[in-house]
Amino acid sequence: MSVESTAFSEQPFGSAEAARPFDALGKAYEDAYAQIPERLAAVDWLLARLPERARVMDVGCGTGRPAADLIAAAGHDVTGYDVSHTMVELARAQVPQARFELADVRNLPQAPGQWDAVTAFFALLQMSRTDLDATLARIAGWLAPGGLFAFATVPLDAEDVEVRWMGQTLRCTGYPAPTYGRLLREAGLDVVHEHLSVFHPDFPGAHPEEHLFIHARKPGGPAVTPHSLTGPPPLPEG
C-alpha cells in the first residue's frame, strides 16, 4: 500500500465504501495475497490448538481462501463475514463447507463467549480508530475462555488517509505496530506472538508491504507457550 494524502473528510467509514474496491477486484485479490507465509503459519497455529468442531469466526473472510478453507477442511465450524457482496459470493462457491454472510463486523450482535477462535486478516483497516478500538474489544468478548485470536494488519500511524492499492483508492486507518498488542492486552487477551514481516503482492505494480501478525489467547483454557517463527524477533511489549 502507498499513502497518497491525508484525507477525505471526517465522514464515517461506511460498509459500501469499504466494499467497493473488493467488489471491483474479486478473485484478483485472492491471487495476489494467497501465499502470505505468516498467514498460513497463523492458520497452522490455530489448527494445532483448536478443540474438535471448534466454532470459528472469520472477520473479513474475502474469497474464503486460504483461511476459512483450511480451517473448515480440518473439521471446524467456520462462519465468515465480509462487507463485499462479490467476496461473499466467491467464498460460498469456493468453500461450500463453511458459512458466509454479508455483514459489517461493527454491526454484528454481541455474542459473549460464543466463539472458540476469531480470525481477522487485514480486515480492520477501513474504519475509524474509535471503531477499530471497539471492534478489537468486542472480538475479545466474543471468545470463549481459552479462545484464540489470529490478527493481521498493515501498521499505519494515521487515521482516514487515502491509499492507492491494486489500482483502487481506499480510506484507511491504523496504529504503529506496538499499539495493537497493547489494545489486545487492555481488552483482556494474552498476546503470545507478535511478528513484523514484509510481503510483495503478486500484482502488477504492487509495492512491498509491511505486515503485522499477532496471535492472542483469552485466559481460562489450557496454557499456550509463546513462540517465534522464522523472521524478525517479536516486537517489544512497551
Summary of the structure (lengths in Angstrom):
residues: 238
radius of gyration: 16.5
end to end distance: 26.2
largest distance: 47.0
contacts: 785
relative contact order: 0.18
helix: 31%
strand: 30%
